């Protein structure tokens, strides 16, 4: 079965081919890097969102984005809160002169997502954010129901 969206088409079997394993009870486990790849793609499916950079540290993943839609920003705030991640505002412009109009293109919204350092039961914070994105995008008809379901199942969520 092919899963299509505006960013391309995937084959079911290849969606989680790398880095995926199964627990003793048969549930799929998805590694951080693979989850991050999917979350970045899902973020860019949200109207007006562009992922500009990603920074990794041992304890956090930070995703810098531009968000051109106020409605999408409001939605991102709710999803970030629900996933217990921090959404902050910053700028890529180091300094501006008083009285000169500020360039909104320099505004960056940054998701700061904690990495699980100890053994944990899925889903991780990153996967929780992915679950909420998959559900929102499906509800907006920006992500196919099949792919949304596959992502939610892989991240140990109830399919909605």
C-alpha positions as CSV (number, residue, x, y, z in Angstrom):
1,X,0.0,0.0,0.0
2,X,1.4,3.4,-0.9
3,X,1.0,6.3,1.4
4,X,0.9,9.7,-0.3
5,X,1.2,13.3,0.9
6,X,2.4,16.6,-0.5
7,X,6.0,15.7,0.5
8,X,6.2,12.5,-1.4
9,X,5.0,8.9,-1.4
10,X,6.1,6.1,0.9
11,X,5.8,2.4,0.8
12,X,4.3,0.9,4.1
13,X,7.2,-1.4,4.6
14,X,9.8,1.3,4.2
15,X,8.3,3.9,6.6
16,X,10.1,2.4,9.6
17,X,12.7,0.2,7.9
18,X,15.8,1.7,9.5
19,X,16.4,1.6,13.3
20,X,13.2,-0.2,14.1
21,X,13.0,-3.2,16.3
22,X,10.4,-5.1,18.1
23,X,9.9,-5.6,21.9
24,X,9.4,-9.1,23.3
25,X,5.6,-8.5,23.1
26,X,5.8,-7.7,19.4
27,X,5.5,-3.9,19.7
28,X,7.7,-1.9,17.3
29,X,10.3,0.4,18.9
30,X,11.5,3.3,16.9
31,X,14.9,4.9,17.5
32,X,15.3,8.7,18.2
33,X,16.9,9.5,14.9
34,X,14.2,7.9,12.9
35,X,11.5,9.5,15.0
36,X,13.2,12.9,14.5
37,X,13.2,12.4,10.7
38,X,9.4,11.8,10.7
39,X,8.7,14.6,13.2
40,X,10.6,17.1,11.0
41,X,8.7,16.0,7.9
42,X,5.4,16.3,9.8
43,X,6.3,19.7,11.1
44,X,6.8,20.9,7.5
45,X,3.4,19.6,6.5
46,X,1.8,22.1,8.9
47,X,0.8,25.2,7.0
48,X,3.5,27.9,7.0
49,X,6.1,25.8,8.9
50,X,9.7,25.4,7.7
51,X,12.3,23.6,9.8
52,X,15.4,25.7,9.6
53,X,17.8,23.8,11.8
54,X,18.1,21.0,14.3
55,X,20.6,20.9,17.2
56,X,21.3,17.8,19.3
57,X,22.8,17.6,22.7
58,X,23.0,14.6,25.0
59,X,19.9,15.8,26.9
60,X,17.9,17.7,24.3
61,X,16.9,18.0,20.7
62,X,16.1,21.6,19.6
63,X,14.2,22.2,16.3
64,X,14.3,25.8,14.9
65,X,11.4,26.7,12.7
66,X,9.8,29.6,10.9
67,X,6.0,29.7,11.3
68,X,4.2,32.0,8.9
69,X,0.6,31.2,10.1
70,X,-0.7,32.5,13.3
71,X,-3.3,29.7,13.4
72,X,-0.5,27.1,13.0
73,X,1.5,28.8,15.7
74,X,-1.5,28.6,18.1
75,X,-1.9,24.9,17.2
76,X,1.8,24.3,17.7
77,X,1.6,25.9,21.2
78,X,-1.2,23.5,22.1
79,X,0.6,20.4,20.8
80,X,3.9,21.4,22.4
81,X,2.1,21.9,25.7
82,X,0.3,18.5,25.4
83,X,3.6,16.8,24.6
84,X,5.3,18.5,27.5
85,X,7.9,20.2,25.3
86,X,9.1,23.8,25.4
87,X,8.3,26.1,22.5
88,X,10.3,29.4,22.7
89,X,10.7,32.4,20.4
90,X,14.1,33.7,19.3
91,X,15.8,35.5,16.4
92,X,18.4,34.7,13.9
93,X,19.2,38.4,13.6
94,X,21.9,39.2,16.2
95,X,21.1,42.9,16.6
96,X,18.7,45.5,15.1
97,X,18.8,49.2,15.1
98,X,16.1,51.1,17.0
99,X,13.6,52.7,14.7
100,X,14.3,50.3,11.8
101,X,11.4,48.0,11.1
102,X,12.1,44.5,12.4
103,X,12.2,41.7,9.9
104,X,9.7,39.0,10.8
105,X,11.7,36.5,8.6
106,X,14.4,36.5,11.4
107,X,12.0,35.2,14.0
108,X,12.6,31.5,15.0
109,X,10.3,29.3,17.0
110,X,12.3,26.6,18.8
111,X,11.0,23.3,20.1
112,X,13.2,22.0,23.0
113,X,12.5,18.3,23.4
114,X,14.0,16.3,26.3
115,X,15.8,13.1,25.4
116,X,15.1,10.1,27.5
117,X,18.5,9.2,29.1
118,X,17.3,6.2,31.1
119,X,15.3,3.2,30.1
120,X,11.7,4.4,29.5
121,X,8.4,3.2,28.2
122,X,7.5,4.6,24.8
123,X,6.4,7.1,23.7
124,X,9.2,9.6,24.2
125,X,8.5,13.3,24.3
126,X,9.6,13.5,20.6
127,X,7.2,10.7,19.7
128,X,4.4,12.3,21.7
129,X,4.9,15.4,19.6
130,X,4.9,13.2,16.5
131,X,1.6,11.6,17.6
132,X,-0.1,14.9,18.0
133,X,1.2,16.1,14.7
134,X,0.1,13.0,12.9
135,X,-3.4,13.4,14.4
136,X,-3.7,17.1,13.5
137,X,-2.4,16.6,10.0
138,X,-4.8,13.7,9.4
139,X,-7.7,15.9,10.7
140,X,-6.7,18.7,8.3
141,X,-6.4,16.2,5.4
142,X,-2.7,16.9,5.0
143,X,-1.6,13.4,5.9
144,X,-3.2,10.2,4.8
145,X,-5.2,8.2,7.3
146,X,-3.0,5.1,6.7
147,X,0.3,6.9,7.3
148,X,-1.2,8.7,10.4
149,X,-2.3,5.3,11.8
150,X,1.1,3.7,11.1
151,X,3.0,6.5,12.8
152,X,0.7,6.4,15.8
153,X,1.0,2.6,16.2
154,X,4.8,2.7,15.8
155,X,4.9,5.4,18.6
156,X,2.6,3.3,20.9
157,X,-0.5,5.5,20.7
158,X,-4.1,4.7,20.3
159,X,-5.1,5.5,16.6
160,X,-7.4,8.5,16.4
